Every structure is written in structure tokens, then in C-alpha cells.
Amino acid sequence: MGPKTYYNMQLSLFLRSTVVNDQEKHMYCTNKFIELANELKKEDIDISMVSGSLMTASCIYATYVAAGNNGAMESSGVDKVVQMYRRTLEHHQALKKAQLQG
């Protein structure tokens, strides 16, 4: 089963479910962003460009969540987002290392 079919099935199950916890929602959203990144890669866009663009989009959206469409974060807000990114990246790296050690 190809990734598009898999994600379409997941979307269908996700939308039909009346009980979806936050972790499942988080994983679903994460997988959708990875799917989009892989589509861009297939368009011969360099993976560093794709990664940087996803990071920029995430920064724009984090600003929107914190301050709305017409606002901006203060330095303390930026620091909080940076710490969140750091914790997330460290957590993912720990999981990857554990996977690799089998």
C-alpha cells in the first residue's frame, strides 16, 4: 500500500472516529507534514530547502498562535518557542538513537 493510500485511509479513520486523543491527532498532523515534504522532494526541490521551508512555515504559524494575525512575539515568547523546538528535537533524536541501537 503506497503512502498516499495509507494517509487517505488514516484521514478517513481519523474523521470518523469520535474518540481521538491528542497524541493521535499530533501524529496524524505530523504525518501530513511529512507527506507534503515528500511531495515537494519528488518535485526535485532540495531536501534542505524543503526542511527550511517547513521550519519557516512553523515559525509563521507559531507566531500566529501566540500573537494572532496582526501581532508579533516578544523576545520571551521567541525563547519559549525555541525551547519547545529544542525539547522536541532532542526527544526525536533520543527515539532515533534508541531505534538504531535496536
Number of C-alpha atoms within 10 A of each C-alpha: 5 6 9 10 10 11 15 11 12 14 14 11 12 15 11 10 9 8 9 12 8 9 9 12 12 11 11 15 12 11 14 14 13 13 15 13 19 15 13 15 16 11 9 9 13 12 14 10 13 17 14 12 13 16 12 12 12 12 15 13 14 17 19 15 12 15 14 12 11 7 11 15 16 10 8 9 15 16 12 11 16 13 12 12 12 12 12 12 12 12 11 12 12 12 12 12 10 10 9 8 7 6
